[in-house]
Amino acid sequence: MHRLSRRSIAILRTTGATRRAAAAPITSASLYNDSSLVGDKDANLRWYSVLATGKSVAGRSSIQLNLRNGLLLGNRCESTAAASDASDPTAEKFEYQAEVSRLMDLIVHSLYSNKEVFLRELISNASDALDKLRFLSVTEPQLLKDALDLDIRIHTDKDNGIIHITDSGIGMSRQELVDCLGTIAQSGTAKFLKAVKESKDSGADSNLIGQFGVGFYSAFLVSDKVIVSTKSPKSDKQYVWEGEADASSYTIREETDPEKLIPRGTRITLYLKRDDKGFAHPERVQKLVKNYSQFVSFPIYTWQEKGYTKEVEVDEDPTEAKKDGQDENAEQKKKKTKTVVERYWDWELANETQPIWLRNPKEVSTEEYNEFYKKAFNEYLDPLASSHFTTEGEVEFRSILYVPAMDSMGKGDIVNPKTKNIRLYVKRVFISDDFDGELFPRYLSFIKGVVDSHDLPLNVSREILQESRIVRIMRKRLVRKAFDMILGISLSENREDYEKFWENFGKYLKLGCIEDRENHKRLAPLLRFISSQSDNEMISLDEYVENMKPEQKDIYYIASDSVTSAKNTPFLEKLLEKDLEVLFLVDPIDEVAITNLKSYKEKNFVDISKEDLDIGDKNEEKEKEMKQEFGQTCDWIKKRLDDKVASVQISNRLSTSPCVLASGKFGWSANMERLMKAQTVGDTSSLEFMRGRRVFEINPEHPIIKNLNAAYRSSPDSEEALRAIDLLYDTALMSSGFTPENPAQLGGKIYEMMGMALSGKWTSPDAWNQAPHAAAAPNTQTLEAEVVEPEPVAEFNRYTGSEQR
């Protein structure tokens, strides 16, 4: 802090003189001397200048400014360890208060993003009520004296927009209505579980679903008014709770209407809003129950319209009946009938599919797994593989995972991280199937299955899976099980199963090589490629390593747009001579995937189209001789090509081609450059940077290169020789997989060379030279045409050397 100047102190003295009744004179000595400050009545209250705080004493409170009359004063309360117990006032404790109407508004409009979850929450509450009754009846059998079935029934009135949800569970007393429905965020289920856990002779019932105490209020998402009529088996009276969406209060009364009395349990009546009356359609309710509450442990019945066919008599035409009556002796005709559909309403079971993941895997057959898969995911083909497992420890959950027989999403949709293939359940209640990579990475998004846990970190609306260590552990174990399934398919005796899998989901695994470095060791054995020795059949990397030559150190590959172009590339020539196998990467994603893998079983992946290729046949003496012989020719070619290439070198990979254009060691290959050019939002600046280095390699054994070497020694400035270099470069550009910069110019060079090569080959030089002149000279003499019959002419076969007629 700054110290006051003498002038400032004088000003303060003058101003302070008028306020002596409130404070002592402020002097330079009193600024840091506590004994000079007044305040005998209250020793802890001192007045001092804000601008001269100096070093504050520990335990003193902050300053309060008083700006009246221009006087800067502060209030300082001193306290010491010895006097704190005696002088400090007793702290008062306050409880948080909430504006009920505002809190209800937040619950109804902010917690849930999807209105249809209201039915899930209310069914879950009904299931909890039934579970509580079943649990308590073990020690109190009289609770089941009414002998009612433990079930949930949903009745709808689509004309009036009313839904009735009735359960035969434990019900509630008047006080429980006040505690559970009148107290927001108080979970009766959570309170019950706590009491059970504290009991010495009982264990908690893990089937109870409730957790937060706000699920009931989701009814106001779609309802203007909610009426809850409930009767506890411990009470002789039935009570009715009634509340409205925008009200901050509710009413409780005793039910007096005999027609509305229920033996036991709870009936919730929802009066739907005008825009949400569609939820009262029986078909809509049936669909929601099957989606969210299909695996609730109690039967759920919905009121559905049904029909059956029957035969009814048809009244005869009076004229026909009169004719029939005239003939008394005729046989009596059979009465005419028709088939009609008789409509009626009845209860229908909505959750008949059982959660087989809760059963012991040894007791479930393959047919049951397949049947569950088809029903749960609307599939018609059996899965390729399935895995049923239970995980215990830090995280406890049960799961069944499936590998589909075909990709239902389409092969072009692998970049979509949000799929509906993994269905998350908490205590058998469906939570969500819309995840953004929390449980599975997107390259395994084709895996289908269910995950059921009791203690997942969900938000209050049960719609979002919160990121936590538990979720990461679950993800890691699910991914591991998925890899075990895929590996099992690859090791199957039926090779066609994995070929079918690879055809549908191979690109997903290649995407995993790019995105998931931690699982490279699991992904690499699952990859499949065509090679130069596989006869168009897919081989694994393990098979490639087994076929490697003893002296071979690396895994060779070439990236191209098709298998045909890969087989005919000049980069393969020397490797085929040495019987070295090369992988063909023909999918656009292949090269990026292999580049991210880098190696497999300590064998590096090597692109044979890159410079400095080492195939283990180096001969230093021969290389030295070639450099002496063709070194100056390489410099001559480099001078002609200028900055089109980084250097011109003698190649060790060619045998039949005169030259090839290799990519830089750290730049894009020809295939990658082609792919990057095709990108819609490609960056042209990075394209120029990555493709900058190209190496022109020549084959010193080829006649064209030998002729160019002679041309350099005899006439290096010859136009024909220089044009031959340009044409050689353009040809190497195409044969190496690059795109010519000027295709029209290249076509002109080829036409010119063809003209020179074909000149006079099938016509005499005189006719070639005189043809233009003959055409220009007019023929002034008229000649008569004479028709002559053709005679057989001997023709010499240039290929067989025989004479034919």
Secondary structure, 3 states (H helix, E strand, C coil): CCCCCHHHHHHHHHHHHCCCCCCCCCCCCCCCCHHHCCCCCCCCEEEEECCCCCCCCCCCCCCCCECHHHCCEEEEECCCCCCHHHHCCCCCCCCCCCCHHHHHHHHHHHCCCCCCHHHHHHHHHHHHHHHHHHHHCCCCHHHHCCCCCCCEEEEEECCCCEEEEEECCCCCCHHHHHHHCCCCCCCHHHHHHHHHHHCCCCCCCCCCCCCCCCHHHHHHHCEEEEEEEEECCCCCCEEEEEEECCCCCEEEEECCCHHHCCCCEEEEEEEECHHHHHHHCHHHHHHHHHHHCCCCCCCEEEEEEEEEEEEEECCCCHHHHHHHHHCCCCCCCCCCEEEEEEEEEEEEECCCCCCHHHCCHHHCCHHHHHHHHHHHHCCCCCCCEEEEEEECCCCCEEEEEEECCCCCCCHHHCCCCCECCEEEEECCEEEECCECCCCCCHHHCCCEEEEEECCCCECCCCCCECCCHHHHHHHHHHHHHHHHHHHHHHCCCCHHHHHHHHHHHHHHHHHHHHHCHHHHHHHHHHCEEEECCCCCCEEEHHHHHHCCCCCCCCEEEEECCCHHHHHCCHHHHHHHHCCCCEEEECCCCHHHHHHHHCEECCEEEEECCECCCCCCCCCHHHHHHHHHHHHHHHHHHHHHHHHHCCEEEECCCCCCCCEEEEECCCCCCHHHHHHHHCCCCCCHHHHHHHCCCEEEEECCCCHHHHHHHHHHHHCCCCHHHHHHHHHHHHHHHHHCCCCCCCHHHHHHHHHHHHHHHHCCCCCCHHHHHHHHHHHHCCCCCCCCCCCCCCCCCCEECCCCCCEEC
